[in-house]
Amino acid sequence: MMQRIGYRRNIVVAVSSVVMIVLTAGSSSSASSLAMSSVSNPGSAASLAAPEADSGCPSTSCSAVIAAVAAGAHSKTLPVNLTPSLANAASDLRVPPGGVCGSLQIPGLDPSYEPCVYGSATATSRIVLLGDSHAWQWSTSVASIAQRIGASFGLLYHSSCLVTLTASSLPPNGAPGGSEPSGQVCDQWTAAAIKWINNFHPQTVIVVAYSGSEVSSQQPIYAKGLVELFHQIQTPGRQLILLGQDPYNFTGGPDCLAAHESNTSQCDVAESQAVVPAAISAEEKAASQVHAKFVNVTPWICTKSECPSVIGNFDVYQDPFHLTSSYSDYLSPVLGIALGLLPASTGNG
């Protein structure tokens, strides 16, 4: 399957957003604008880094991750076994190997954005992950969870598309004449994805919406579209999960680490500049409206004060807006616990 990533340009300050296992991609042209949005919510960011039940805690896996994040915040030296290596980090955004890919029946659609199913076609348990490039980011981790429990896994992602039924009215879905998809393209893709999901009959649907940099006036529109999306996917007995957006890091990533191998703290970022508390609060409220489970991922990436660029032997960021697939894979056990798909006794191996 082809792999491609898209970014959003000219992003403004964010104050809210929403999720499902749908993942959406985001980007920004300015670190200072995001920092301003966090400053407008003084003191509220710290609580988001406190591990709670929605972060897969308490569990041995969560404890191991929290300890690794805390150690990363005090580390300054690049590990000799850094994973991925600095040479490979920029391309460390992967989909699972194999898989049988179908069609959404959209003429001219990039093959990367067609649905693919991994695992046994006859499995009685089915999981779907839906979103933008952040679904891509989490895909290998969710595929690993599905394999552990013997479930088939369906992946649907479209880079740079807000997965919401009001996408055409939201400017971050691309500008006219630009390289990113228009809102109409995203609307068409999302509608087709919903139809595919309902025909696939999954027991669990995970959606990630990444709108942490949307202007405040657009948030009600975005939230309304996400709630409508959930309603169209809801069926009796189906579990809906909203995966919270991961923190930004405008200074981290392989380029920064290559320039600061003896002092990697130069590539770390304050949590107040990486997390938009109002956005995550809005995600929780949206999930509550549709009785979906919300998962807060911030404690797996940041302490209450800092988001390190290196955790354990992992390069955390592939770019300012995406985790590396390697770090996402490391988080698979605690992610599975938080999703309610793995027992709390699951450890990080």
C-alpha positions as CSV (number, residue, x, y, z in Angstrom):
1,M,0.0,0.0,0.0
2,M,1.3,3.4,-0.8
3,Q,2.3,5.7,2.0
4,R,1.8,9.4,2.0
5,I,1.5,12.1,4.6
6,G,-0.1,15.5,4.4
7,Y,0.2,18.5,6.6
8,R,-1.9,21.5,7.4
9,R,-0.4,24.8,6.7
10,N,-1.2,28.3,8.1
11,I,-2.7,26.9,11.3
12,V,-4.0,29.2,14.0
13,V,-4.5,28.8,17.7
14,A,-6.6,25.9,18.9
15,V,-9.0,25.6,21.7
16,S,-10.9,22.4,21.2
17,S,-11.3,19.2,19.2
18,V,-12.8,15.7,19.2
19,V,-11.9,11.9,18.4
20,M,-13.0,8.2,17.6
21,I,-10.3,5.5,16.3
22,V,-10.2,8.0,13.5
23,L,-6.9,9.8,13.2
24,T,-6.5,13.1,11.6
25,A,-3.3,14.9,10.5
26,G,-2.3,18.4,11.6
27,S,0.5,20.8,11.1
28,S,1.4,24.4,12.0
29,S,3.5,27.1,10.7
30,S,4.2,28.6,14.1
31,A,5.2,27.2,17.5
32,S,4.4,30.5,19.2
33,S,0.7,30.4,18.2
34,L,0.2,27.0,19.9
35,A,2.1,28.3,23.0
36,M,-0.3,31.2,23.1
37,S,-3.3,29.0,23.2
38,S,-1.9,27.0,26.1
39,V,-0.9,30.1,28.0
40,S,-4.6,31.2,27.7
41,N,-5.4,28.2,29.9
42,P,-2.9,28.7,32.8
43,G,-2.4,25.7,35.0
44,S,-4.8,23.5,33.2
45,A,-2.3,21.7,31.1
46,A,-0.5,20.0,34.0
47,S,-3.6,17.9,34.9
48,L,-3.6,16.4,31.5
49,A,-0.3,14.6,32.2
50,A,-1.6,12.9,35.3
51,P,-2.2,9.3,34.4
52,E,-5.8,8.2,35.1
53,A,-8.0,5.3,34.2
54,D,-8.5,6.7,30.7
55,S,-4.8,6.4,30.2
56,G,-4.7,2.7,30.9
57,C,-3.9,3.2,34.6
58,P,-3.3,1.7,37.1
59,S,-1.5,-1.1,35.4
60,T,2.1,-2.4,35.3
61,S,2.4,-1.3,31.7
62,C,1.2,2.2,32.4
63,S,3.6,2.5,35.4
64,A,6.5,1.4,33.1
65,V,5.6,4.0,30.5
66,I,5.1,6.8,33.0
67,A,8.5,6.0,34.5
68,A,10.2,6.0,31.1
69,V,8.7,9.4,30.3
70,A,9.9,10.8,33.6
71,A,13.4,9.4,33.0
72,G,13.3,10.9,29.4
73,A,12.6,14.3,30.8
74,H,15.9,14.2,32.8
75,S,18.0,12.5,30.1
76,K,20.4,14.6,27.9
77,T,22.4,12.0,26.0
78,L,21.3,10.3,22.8
79,P,21.1,6.5,23.3
80,V,23.5,4.5,21.2
81,N,20.6,2.2,20.3
82,L,18.2,5.0,19.3
83,T,15.1,3.5,17.7
84,P,14.5,4.5,14.9
85,S,17.9,5.7,14.1
86,L,18.4,9.3,13.1
87,A,18.8,8.2,9.5
88,N,15.5,6.4,9.5
89,A,13.3,8.5,11.9
90,A,11.9,10.8,9.2
91,S,10.4,7.9,7.4
92,D,9.3,6.0,10.5
93,L,5.6,6.3,9.9
94,R,4.3,2.9,8.8
95,V,1.2,0.9,8.1
96,P,1.1,-2.8,9.1
97,P,2.6,-5.2,6.6
98,G,0.4,-7.4,4.4
99,G,-3.4,-6.9,4.5
100,V,-6.1,-7.2,1.9
101,C,-7.1,-3.8,0.6
102,G,-10.6,-3.0,-0.9
103,S,-12.2,0.0,-2.5
104,L,-14.4,2.9,-1.4
105,Q,-15.6,3.2,-5.0
106,I,-14.3,6.8,-5.3
107,P,-12.9,7.4,-8.8
108,G,-9.2,8.4,-8.8
109,L,-8.7,7.9,-5.0
110,D,-5.1,7.5,-4.0
111,P,-4.6,3.7,-3.2
112,S,-3.1,4.7,0.2
113,Y,-6.6,5.9,1.3
114,E,-8.5,2.7,0.4
115,P,-9.5,0.5,3.4
116,C,-7.3,-2.5,4.2
117,V,-8.0,-5.5,6.5
118,Y,-5.3,-7.3,8.5
119,G,-5.6,-10.6,10.2
120,S,-8.0,-13.5,9.7
121,A,-10.9,-12.7,7.4
122,T,-13.0,-15.2,9.4
123,A,-12.3,-13.7,12.9
124,T,-15.4,-13.1,14.9
125,S,-14.0,-10.0,16.5
126,R,-13.3,-7.0,14.4
127,I,-11.7,-3.6,15.1
128,V,-11.6,-0.5,12.9
129,L,-9.3,2.5,13.1
130,L,-10.5,5.6,11.4
131,G,-8.8,9.0,10.9
132,D,-6.2,11.1,9.1
133,S,-2.5,10.6,9.2
134,H,-2.7,10.1,12.9
135,A,-4.6,6.9,12.3
136,W,-1.6,5.9,10.2
137,Q,0.6,6.8,13.1
138,W,-1.2,4.5,15.5
139,S,-2.0,1.7,12.9
140,T,0.8,-0.7,13.6
141,S,0.2,-0.4,17.4
142,V,-3.5,-1.2,17.0
143,A,-2.7,-4.0,14.5
144,S,-0.5,-5.5,17.2
145,I,-3.3,-5.3,19.7
146,A,-5.8,-6.9,17.2
147,Q,-3.3,-9.8,16.6
148,R,-2.9,-10.4,20.4
149,I,-6.7,-10.9,20.8
150,G,-7.3,-12.7,17.5
151,A,-9.3,-10.0,15.9
152,S,-9.3,-8.7,12.3
153,F,-8.2,-5.1,11.9
154,G,-9.6,-2.6,9.4
155,L,-7.7,0.6,8.7
156,L,-9.1,3.7,7.0
157,Y,-7.1,6.9,6.9
158,H,-6.8,9.9,4.7
159,S,-3.9,12.4,5.3
160,S,-4.9,16.0,6.0
161,C,-8.6,15.2,6.3
162,L,-10.6,16.1,9.3
163,V,-12.8,13.1,9.7
164,T,-16.1,14.9,10.4
165,L,-19.3,15.3,8.5
166,T,-18.8,19.1,8.4
167,A,-15.3,19.0,6.9
168,S,-16.3,21.1,3.8
169,S,-16.9,24.1,6.1
170,L,-13.6,23.8,7.9
171,P,-10.6,25.5,6.2
172,P,-7.9,23.2,7.5
173,N,-9.0,20.6,5.0
174,G,-6.9,22.3,2.3
175,A,-6.9,25.5,0.4
176,P,-8.1,25.9,-3.2
177,G,-5.4,25.0,-5.6
178,G,-3.2,23.6,-2.9
179,S,-1.7,20.1,-2.5
180,E,-4.1,19.1,0.3
181,P,-7.6,17.7,-0.2
182,S,-10.5,20.1,-0.3
183,G,-13.3,19.8,2.3
184,Q,-15.6,18.3,-0.4
185,V,-13.0,15.5,-1.0
186,C,-12.8,14.8,2.7
187,D,-16.6,14.8,3.0
188,Q,-16.8,12.3,0.2
189,W,-14.1,10.1,1.6
190,T,-15.6,10.2,5.2
191,A,-19.1,9.3,3.9
192,A,-17.7,6.3,2.0
193,A,-15.6,5.3,5.0
194,I,-18.7,5.3,7.2
195,K,-20.5,3.0,4.7
196,W,-17.6,0.7,4.6
197,I,-17.3,0.5,8.4
198,N,-21.0,-0.4,8.8
199,N,-20.8,-3.1,6.1
200,F,-17.7,-4.5,7.9
201,H,-19.6,-4.9,11.1
202,P,-16.8,-4.2,13.6
203,Q,-17.3,-4.6,17.4
204,T,-14.9,-1.8,18.1
205,V,-14.4,1.5,16.3
206,I,-11.5,3.8,17.3
207,V,-11.5,7.3,16.0
208,V,-8.8,10.0,16.4
209,A,-9.6,13.6,15.5
210,Y,-6.6,15.9,15.6
211,S,-7.9,19.5,15.6
212,G,-5.8,21.1,18.3
213,S,-4.9,24.0,16.2
214,E,-8.3,25.0,14.9
215,V,-9.6,28.5,15.6
216,S,-12.2,28.6,18.4
217,S,-15.0,29.8,16.1
218,Q,-14.7,26.5,14.1
219,Q,-14.8,24.2,17.1
220,P,-18.6,24.0,17.5
221,I,-18.9,23.1,13.8
222,Y,-16.2,20.5,14.1
223,A,-17.6,19.0,17.3
224,K,-21.1,18.8,15.7
225,G,-19.7,17.0,12.7
226,L,-17.9,14.5,14.9
227,V,-21.0,13.8,17.0
228,E,-22.9,13.2,13.8
229,L,-20.1,10.8,12.6
230,F,-20.4,8.8,15.8
231,H,-24.2,8.6,15.5
232,Q,-23.9,7.2,12.0
233,I,-21.5,4.5,13.1
234,Q,-23.2,3.6,16.4
235,T,-25.0,0.3,16.5
236,P,-26.2,-1.8,19.5
237,G,-23.3,-3.5,21.1
238,R,-20.6,-1.6,19.2
239,Q,-17.9,0.0,21.3
240,L,-16.8,3.5,20.2
241,I,-13.5,4.9,21.3
242,L,-12.2,8.4,21.0
243,L,-8.4,8.6,21.0
244,G,-7.1,11.9,22.3
245,Q,-4.6,13.9,20.2
246,D,-0.9,13.7,21.0
247,P,1.1,16.7,22.0
248,Y,3.0,18.8,19.4
249,N,6.8,19.2,19.5
250,F,8.0,22.0,17.3
251,T,11.6,21.6,18.4
252,G,11.9,17.8,18.5
253,G,12.4,15.2,15.8
254,P,15.4,13.7,14.1
255,D,16.9,17.0,12.7
256,C,17.0,18.5,16.2
257,L,18.4,15.4,17.8
258,A,21.1,15.2,15.1
259,A,22.2,18.7,16.0
260,H,22.1,18.1,19.8
261,E,23.3,14.5,20.3
262,S,25.2,15.4,23.5
263,N,22.3,17.5,24.9
264,T,19.0,16.1,23.7
265,S,17.1,18.3,26.2
266,Q,17.4,21.1,23.6
267,C,14.8,19.1,21.6
268,D,12.3,18.8,24.5
269,V,9.3,21.1,24.8
270,A,7.4,22.4,27.7
271,E,4.0,20.6,28.1
272,S,2.3,24.1,28.2
273,Q,3.6,24.6,24.7
274,A,2.7,21.1,23.4
275,V,-0.7,20.5,24.8
276,V,-4.0,22.4,24.3
277,P,-6.0,21.7,27.4
278,A,-9.3,23.1,26.0
279,A,-9.0,20.9,23.0
280,I,-8.7,17.7,25.0
281,S,-11.5,18.9,27.3
282,A,-13.7,19.3,24.3
283,E,-12.8,15.8,23.1
284,E,-13.8,14.3,26.4
285,K,-17.2,16.1,26.2
286,A,-17.8,15.0,22.7
287,A,-17.1,11.4,23.6
288,S,-19.4,11.7,26.5
289,Q,-22.3,12.9,24.3
290,V,-22.1,9.7,22.2
291,H,-21.3,7.4,25.1
292,A,-17.8,6.7,23.6
293,K,-14.7,5.9,25.7
294,F,-12.1,8.6,25.7
295,V,-8.4,7.8,25.9
296,N,-6.0,10.5,27.1
297,V,-2.5,9.8,25.6
298,T,-0.7,12.8,27.0
299,P,0.8,11.0,30.1
300,W,2.5,8.5,27.7
301,I,4.4,11.4,26.1
302,C,4.8,14.2,28.6
303,T,5.3,14.7,32.3
304,K,3.3,17.5,34.0
305,S,5.9,19.9,32.9
306,E,7.9,18.6,29.9
307,C,7.5,16.5,26.7
308,P,10.9,14.8,26.0
309,S,12.1,14.0,22.5
310,V,13.7,10.7,23.6
311,I,12.0,8.2,25.9
312,G,13.8,5.1,26.7
313,N,15.7,4.3,23.5
314,F,13.0,5.7,21.3
315,D,13.0,8.8,19.1
316,V,9.5,10.0,20.0
317,Y,8.7,12.3,17.1
318,Q,8.8,11.6,13.4
319,D,8.0,15.3,12.8
320,P,6.5,18.0,15.0
321,F,3.0,16.5,14.7
322,H,3.4,12.7,14.6
323,L,4.9,10.1,16.8
324,T,7.3,7.6,15.2
325,S,5.7,4.2,14.5
326,S,8.5,2.7,16.7
327,Y,7.3,4.7,19.7
328,S,3.7,4.0,18.9
329,D,4.5,0.3,18.8
330,Y,6.2,0.6,22.3
331,L,2.9,2.0,23.6
332,S,0.8,-0.9,22.2
333,P,0.4,-2.6,25.6
334,V,-0.8,0.4,27.5
335,L,-2.9,1.5,24.5
336,G,-4.6,-1.9,24.5
337,I,-5.4,-1.6,28.2
338,A,-6.7,1.9,27.8
339,L,-8.9,0.8,24.9
340,G,-10.3,-2.0,27.1
341,L,-9.0,-4.6,24.6
342,L,-6.1,-6.0,26.7
343,P,-6.1,-7.0,30.4
344,A,-4.4,-4.6,32.9
345,S,-1.8,-7.3,33.6
346,T,-0.4,-6.8,30.0
347,G,3.3,-5.7,30.2
348,N,5.5,-3.8,27.8
349,G,7.7,-6.5,26.3
